[in-house]
Amino acid sequence: RTIALPALDEDVKLALRERHEPVCFFGEDAHDRRERLRRVLARGLALGVPASENLPEEKQTTESEKEKQEEFYTEGSRSLKRTRAGLVVESLRR
């Protein structure tokens, strides 16, 4: 029986994280991580967990999620601006 595994290392890490497995062991490279995920999934299949539930689904980002992820800035106080300007002047003097 074959087990479908993600090809990208980031997806392998995500799949391990979703299964509450360590993302990376000391000295482990991408190939070792992928093989470890294969063993984790095989163990899940042996316990009766369907393979489709073993792999993460593709993330679908909606417009509202993108808006939440956008960076935003608020204007700092005059005191903060003066302090930062003083730090810049002092840094440039050195």
Secondary structure, DSSP 8 states (H G I E B T S, - for coil): ------SSHHHHHHHHHHTT--S--TT--HHHHHHHHHHHHHHHHHTT--HHHHS-------HHHHHHHS-------HHHHHHHHHHHHHHHH-
